[in-house]
Amino acid sequence: MSKKVVLAYSGGLDTSICIPLLKEEYGYDEVITVAVDVGQPKEDVAQAEEKAQKISDLHFTLDVREEFVNDYIFPLIRANGDYEGYVMGTSIARPLIAKKVVEIAEQEGAVALAHGCTGKGNDQLRFEAVFRLTDMDVIAPMREMNLTREWEIEYAKEHGIPVGVTTAKPWSVDENIWSRSIEGGKLEDPGYIPPEEIYKWTASPEDAPEAQTIVIGFENGVPVSLDNEKMDGVELIEKLNVIAGTHGVGRTDMIEDRVLGLKARENYEHPAATVLLAAHRDLEKLVLTRSELKFKAMVDEQWSELAYYGLVDEPLYDDLNAFIDKTQGRVSGNVTMKLYKGSLTILARTSPAALYSEELVSFDGTSIDQKDAEGFAKYHGFQARLFRKFVDKN
């Protein structure tokens, strides 16, 4: 009986050399590759499919963009997903990719699951959090063989595997509809200034055009329209990536704390994510109470950490989503924003559920008798005053 392994395949260097390695070093008879389309460039998906069909025994390409947006990105927006300033495009996609790989493995009767992640990054943990829910063996050639990028490039050449990276420009790029990450090579030096060539989604702020005003519409915490035009999630995010990217909005260059404890220099592009998360946070401030906002900030932080770690099957993740879902029933309305040379400014917001009264808050309003606040003021800071009197006496 053929010994089958299913590999999460991207078409990049790491996963491409895994195909011969799984046969030569691990003794598998058949390597099945699965490329999962979560919004990568169409040409990248096509190239991965073409390459896999040449060097693997069987290949599947799965288009899950709609599922990715509806079941992963929309919950992220509702949770204001943010890990240390990172919008989590790569991390939120990994569990879905892993689940699709498992589905193919079960369908094809495979005995093992494989990925091309190294032993230094986060993705190994995200994939394996899902893979290890099964009884299949988990294989990680990059980690287990302790491979270097230079060795991989030479090995690929020896096996006739075309690769897009070189030792001169060894950028490792990961894209989906939510973000684009660039790492590797000289970028690993936190003191190195990235060349403009690493950016593909965002214009240099210096070269961006004049300001543009846009309006984002939300229903129940989910973006549903752009400039009052209704559209599905995939279309809306794709259009926003182009619009905001043209204005240089959505670049992040950061030092990130990986799950293992290593600090890493990371570069990201995420125009639509920057716009939608900023708009959502602003709208929440209009419709949620102070207590809700304070508590939700803690929930959002915990949600983001679990999502970053890839622990979407953790029971607490479901618990947090239950609370978040409850709050989002009122998060509907419009947010008007200005995009200008790399910056984003909130200009206005409206909602039918706004906890706001212009009459009550206005300096010209007479609905509130200002003298009523005097009693409150007498007790405001009461304990601090008692403390200070005690200190002064002693």
C-alpha positions as CSV (number, residue, x, y, z in Angstrom):
1,M,0.0,0.0,0.0
2,S,1.3,3.4,-1.0
3,K,2.6,5.5,2.0
4,K,1.1,9.0,1.4
5,V,1.9,12.3,3.0
6,V,0.0,15.6,2.4
7,L,2.0,18.8,2.3
8,A,0.8,22.3,2.9
9,Y,2.2,23.9,-0.3
10,S,2.8,27.5,-1.2
11,G,5.0,27.2,-4.2
12,G,7.9,28.9,-2.4
13,L,11.4,27.6,-1.8
14,D,10.7,25.8,1.6
15,T,7.7,23.9,0.6
16,S,9.0,23.1,-2.9
17,I,12.2,21.3,-1.6
18,C,10.0,19.5,0.9
19,I,8.6,17.4,-1.9
20,P,11.8,15.5,-2.8
21,L,13.0,15.5,0.8
22,L,9.8,13.7,2.0
23,K,10.7,10.9,-0.4
24,E,14.5,10.9,-0.1
25,E,14.8,11.4,3.6
26,Y,11.5,10.2,5.0
27,G,10.6,7.3,2.7
28,Y,7.1,8.4,1.6
29,D,5.9,6.9,-1.7
30,E,3.5,9.6,-2.6
31,V,3.6,13.4,-1.8
32,I,0.3,15.1,-2.2
33,T,0.4,18.9,-2.2
34,V,-2.4,21.3,-1.2
35,A,-2.3,25.0,-2.1
36,V,-4.9,27.1,-0.3
37,D,-5.9,30.4,-2.0
38,V,-6.6,32.9,0.8
39,G,-6.1,35.9,-1.5
40,Q,-2.6,35.5,-2.9
41,P,-1.9,37.1,-6.3
42,K,-3.5,35.0,-9.0
43,E,-0.2,34.5,-10.8
44,D,1.3,33.1,-7.6
45,V,-1.5,30.6,-7.2
46,A,-1.2,29.6,-10.9
47,Q,2.6,29.3,-10.6
48,A,2.3,27.2,-7.4
49,E,-0.2,24.9,-9.2
50,E,2.0,24.6,-12.3
51,K,5.1,23.8,-10.2
52,A,3.3,21.3,-7.9
53,Q,1.9,19.4,-10.9
54,K,5.4,18.9,-12.2
55,I,7.1,17.9,-8.9
56,S,4.4,16.3,-6.7
57,D,2.4,13.1,-7.3
58,L,-1.0,14.8,-6.8
59,H,-2.0,18.4,-6.3
60,F,-5.1,20.3,-5.1
61,T,-5.7,24.0,-5.3
62,L,-8.5,25.2,-3.0
63,D,-10.1,28.7,-3.3
64,V,-11.3,29.6,0.2
65,R,-11.2,33.4,0.0
66,E,-14.8,33.8,0.8
67,E,-14.6,31.5,3.8
68,F,-11.4,33.2,4.9
69,V,-13.0,36.6,4.9
70,N,-16.3,35.6,6.4
71,D,-15.1,33.2,9.1
72,Y,-11.7,34.5,10.0
73,I,-11.2,38.2,8.9
74,F,-14.6,39.4,9.9
75,P,-14.3,38.0,13.5
76,L,-10.8,39.6,13.6
77,I,-12.3,43.0,12.7
78,R,-15.0,42.6,15.4
79,A,-12.3,41.8,17.9
80,N,-10.1,44.7,16.8
81,G,-7.4,42.0,16.1
82,D,-4.0,43.4,16.8
83,Y,-0.9,41.7,18.2
84,E,1.7,44.2,19.2
85,G,0.7,46.4,16.3
86,Y,0.5,43.6,13.8
87,V,-2.9,43.0,12.0
88,M,-2.2,39.3,11.9
89,G,-2.8,38.5,8.3
90,T,-0.4,35.5,8.2
91,S,-1.4,34.1,11.6
92,I,-5.2,34.3,11.1
93,A,-4.8,32.3,7.8
94,R,-2.8,29.4,9.0
95,P,-5.5,27.5,10.9
96,L,-7.8,27.6,7.9
97,I,-5.0,26.4,5.6
98,A,-4.1,23.6,8.0
99,K,-7.8,22.5,8.3
100,K,-8.0,22.3,4.5
101,V,-4.8,20.2,4.4
102,V,-6.3,17.8,6.9
103,E,-9.5,17.5,4.9
104,I,-7.5,16.4,1.8
105,A,-5.4,14.1,3.9
106,E,-8.5,12.3,5.2
107,Q,-10.0,12.2,1.7
108,E,-6.9,10.7,0.2
109,G,-6.1,8.2,3.0
110,A,-2.8,9.8,3.9
111,V,-0.8,8.7,7.0
112,A,1.1,11.9,7.5
113,L,0.8,15.7,7.3
114,A,3.8,18.0,6.5
115,H,4.6,21.7,6.4
116,G,7.6,23.7,5.3
117,C,8.0,25.9,8.4
118,T,11.3,26.4,10.2
119,G,11.9,25.7,13.9
120,K,12.4,29.4,14.7
121,G,9.1,30.9,13.6
122,N,5.4,30.9,14.6
123,D,3.9,29.0,11.7
124,Q,5.1,25.6,12.8
125,L,3.0,26.0,15.9
126,R,-0.1,27.3,14.1
127,F,-0.1,24.4,11.6
128,E,0.6,21.8,14.2
129,A,-2.1,23.0,16.6
130,V,-4.5,21.8,13.9
131,F,-2.5,18.9,12.6
132,R,-2.1,17.3,16.0
133,L,-5.8,17.2,16.5
134,T,-5.6,14.1,14.1
135,D,-3.8,10.8,14.6
136,M,-1.6,11.3,11.6
137,D,2.2,11.8,11.8
138,V,3.4,15.4,11.6
139,I,6.5,16.0,9.5
140,A,8.5,19.3,9.5
141,P,11.6,18.8,7.3
142,M,12.9,22.4,7.6
143,R,12.9,22.1,11.4
144,E,14.0,18.4,11.7
145,M,16.9,18.8,9.3
146,N,17.9,22.2,10.6
147,L,18.2,23.6,7.1
148,T,19.6,27.0,6.1
149,R,18.4,29.2,3.3
150,E,21.6,28.8,1.3
151,W,21.5,25.0,1.6
152,E,17.9,25.1,0.4
153,I,18.7,27.2,-2.7
154,E,21.5,24.8,-3.7
155,Y,19.4,21.7,-3.1
156,A,16.6,23.2,-5.2
157,K,19.1,23.9,-8.1
158,E,20.4,20.3,-7.9
159,H,16.8,18.9,-8.2
160,G,15.8,21.3,-11.0
161,I,13.3,23.1,-8.8
162,P,12.8,26.8,-9.9
163,V,12.9,29.3,-7.1
164,G,12.3,33.0,-7.0
165,V,14.8,33.9,-4.2
166,T,18.5,34.3,-4.4
167,T,21.2,34.8,-1.9
168,A,21.4,38.4,-3.1
169,K,17.6,39.1,-2.6
170,P,16.4,36.4,-0.2
171,W,13.1,38.1,0.7
172,S,10.6,35.7,2.0
173,V,7.1,37.0,1.1
174,D,3.8,35.7,2.4
175,E,0.6,37.3,1.0
176,N,-3.1,36.9,1.5
177,I,-6.1,39.2,1.0
178,W,-5.5,40.8,4.5
179,S,-1.8,41.5,4.5
180,R,1.6,41.0,2.9
181,S,4.7,40.1,5.0
182,I,8.3,40.5,3.9
183,E,11.2,39.1,5.9
184,G,14.6,37.5,5.5
185,G,18.0,38.6,4.2
186,K,19.2,42.0,5.4
187,L,15.8,42.7,6.8
188,E,16.7,40.5,9.7
189,D,19.0,43.3,10.9
190,P,16.8,45.7,12.8
191,G,19.2,48.5,12.0
192,Y,18.9,48.0,8.3
193,I,16.7,50.5,6.4
194,P,14.4,48.5,4.0
195,P,14.7,49.4,0.3
196,E,11.6,50.6,-1.3
197,E,11.6,47.5,-3.6
198,I,10.2,45.3,-0.8
199,Y,6.9,47.1,-1.0
200,K,4.3,46.1,-3.6
201,W,0.9,47.0,-2.1
202,T,1.7,50.5,-0.9
203,A,3.1,53.6,-2.6
204,S,5.9,55.5,-1.0
205,P,4.1,58.2,1.0
206,E,6.2,60.9,-0.7
207,D,4.9,59.7,-4.1
208,A,1.2,59.3,-3.0
209,P,-1.5,61.5,-4.6
210,E,-3.6,64.2,-3.0
211,A,-6.0,63.3,-0.2
212,Q,-9.0,61.1,-0.7
213,T,-12.1,60.8,1.5
214,I,-13.8,57.5,1.8
215,V,-16.8,56.2,3.8
216,I,-16.9,52.7,5.4
217,G,-20.3,51.2,6.3
218,F,-20.7,48.6,9.0
219,E,-23.5,46.3,10.0
220,N,-23.2,44.3,13.3
221,G,-19.5,45.0,13.4
222,V,-18.8,43.9,9.8
223,P,-17.9,46.2,6.9
224,V,-20.5,46.0,4.2
225,S,-20.1,49.1,2.0
226,L,-17.5,51.4,0.6
227,D,-18.6,54.9,-0.3
228,N,-22.2,53.8,0.2
229,E,-21.9,51.0,-2.3
230,K,-22.8,47.6,-0.9
231,M,-20.3,44.8,-1.7
232,D,-19.2,41.4,-0.3
233,G,-16.2,41.1,2.0
234,V,-13.7,39.9,-0.6
235,E,-14.5,42.7,-3.1
236,L,-14.5,45.4,-0.4
237,I,-11.1,44.3,1.0
238,E,-9.6,44.0,-2.4
239,K,-10.8,47.5,-3.5
240,L,-9.6,49.0,-0.2
241,N,-6.2,47.5,-0.6
242,V,-5.8,49.3,-3.9
243,I,-7.3,52.6,-2.7
244,A,-5.5,52.9,0.6
245,G,-2.3,51.4,-0.8
246,T,-2.2,54.1,-3.5
247,H,-2.1,56.6,-0.7
248,G,0.8,54.8,1.1
249,V,-1.5,53.7,4.0
250,G,-0.8,50.5,5.7
251,R,2.9,49.9,6.3
252,T,4.4,48.4,9.5
253,D,8.0,47.9,10.4
254,M,8.2,46.4,13.8
255,I,10.0,44.3,16.4
256,E,7.7,41.4,17.1
257,D,7.8,38.9,20.0
258,R,7.3,35.5,18.5
259,V,5.6,32.7,20.4
260,L,8.9,31.0,21.2
261,G,10.2,34.2,22.8
262,L,12.5,35.3,20.0
263,K,12.3,38.9,18.9
264,A,12.1,39.3,15.1
265,R,12.1,42.3,12.8
266,E,9.0,42.1,10.6
267,N,7.8,44.2,7.7
268,Y,4.1,44.2,6.7
269,E,1.8,45.8,4.2
270,H,-2.0,45.9,5.0
271,P,-3.8,48.9,3.5
272,A,-7.4,47.6,3.9
273,A,-6.7,46.2,7.3
274,T,-5.5,49.5,8.6
275,V,-8.5,51.3,7.3
276,L,-11.1,48.8,8.5
277,L,-9.7,48.3,12.0
278,A,-9.4,52.0,12.6
279,A,-13.0,52.6,11.4
280,H,-14.3,49.8,13.5
281,R,-12.6,50.9,16.7
282,D,-13.9,54.4,16.1
283,L,-17.5,53.3,15.6
284,E,-17.3,51.1,18.7
285,K,-16.5,54.2,20.8
286,L,-19.7,55.8,19.6
287,V,-22.1,52.9,20.4
288,L,-20.6,50.9,23.3
289,T,-20.7,52.0,26.9
290,R,-17.5,53.0,28.8
291,S,-17.7,49.8,30.8
292,E,-18.1,47.7,27.6
293,L,-15.2,49.4,25.9
294,K,-12.9,48.9,28.9
295,F,-13.8,45.2,29.3
296,K,-13.7,44.6,25.6
297,A,-10.2,45.9,25.3
298,M,-9.1,43.1,27.6
299,V,-11.1,40.6,25.6
300,D,-9.7,41.8,22.3
301,E,-6.1,41.6,23.6
302,Q,-6.7,38.0,24.8
303,W,-8.5,37.1,21.5
304,S,-5.6,38.5,19.5
305,E,-3.0,36.6,21.4
306,L,-4.8,33.3,20.9
307,A,-5.3,34.1,17.2
308,Y,-1.6,35.0,16.9
309,Y,-0.6,31.7,18.5
310,G,-3.0,29.8,16.2
311,L,-5.0,28.5,19.1
312,V,-8.4,28.9,17.4
313,D,-9.6,25.5,18.8
314,E,-8.9,26.7,22.4
315,P,-12.3,26.8,24.3
316,L,-11.5,30.3,25.6
317,Y,-11.4,31.5,21.9
318,D,-15.0,30.5,21.6
319,D,-15.9,32.1,24.9
320,L,-14.3,35.4,23.9
321,N,-16.1,35.3,20.5
322,A,-19.4,34.8,22.3
323,F,-18.9,38.1,24.3
324,I,-17.6,39.9,21.2
325,D,-20.6,38.8,19.1
326,K,-23.0,40.1,21.8
327,T,-21.4,43.6,21.7
328,Q,-21.4,43.8,17.9
329,G,-25.2,43.8,17.6
330,R,-25.1,47.6,17.9
331,V,-21.9,48.3,15.9
332,S,-23.6,49.6,12.8
333,G,-23.2,52.9,11.0
334,N,-20.8,54.8,8.8
335,V,-17.2,56.1,9.4
336,T,-15.7,58.9,7.1
337,M,-12.0,58.9,6.7
338,K,-9.3,60.8,4.9
339,L,-6.3,59.0,3.3
340,Y,-3.3,61.2,2.7
341,K,0.4,60.4,2.1
342,G,0.6,57.4,4.4
343,S,-1.7,58.8,7.1
344,L,-5.3,58.0,8.0
345,T,-7.6,60.5,9.7
346,I,-11.1,59.9,11.1
347,L,-13.3,62.8,10.0
348,A,-16.8,61.7,11.1
349,R,-19.0,58.9,12.3
350,T,-22.7,58.2,12.5
351,S,-24.8,55.4,13.9
352,P,-28.5,54.7,14.7
353,A,-27.3,53.2,18.0
354,A,-25.1,56.1,19.0
355,L,-24.9,56.7,22.8
356,Y,-24.5,60.3,22.1
357,S,-26.8,63.4,22.6
358,E,-25.7,66.6,21.0
359,E,-28.3,68.5,23.1
360,L,-27.0,67.1,26.4
361,V,-23.3,67.6,25.6
362,S,-23.5,70.9,23.9
363,F,-22.3,74.1,25.7
364,D,-25.4,75.8,24.4
365,G,-27.8,73.0,25.6
366,T,-30.1,73.6,28.5
367,S,-31.5,70.1,29.1
368,I,-29.1,69.5,31.9
369,D,-29.0,71.8,34.9
370,Q,-25.3,72.2,35.4
371,K,-25.8,72.8,39.2
372,D,-26.8,69.1,39.5
373,A,-23.1,68.2,39.0
374,E,-22.1,69.9,42.2
375,G,-23.1,67.0,44.5
376,F,-21.1,64.6,42.3
377,A,-18.1,66.9,42.4
378,K,-18.1,66.9,46.2
379,Y,-17.5,63.2,46.3
380,H,-15.2,63.0,43.3
381,G,-11.7,62.3,44.6
382,F,-13.0,62.0,48.2
383,Q,-10.7,59.2,49.3
384,A,-7.7,60.9,47.8
385,R,-8.4,64.1,49.9
386,L,-8.7,62.0,53.1
387,F,-5.4,60.4,52.3
388,R,-3.7,63.7,51.7
389,K,-5.0,65.1,54.9
390,F,-3.6,62.0,56.8
391,V,-0.2,62.4,55.1
392,D,-0.1,66.1,56.0
393,K,-0.9,65.5,59.6
394,N,1.8,62.8,60.0
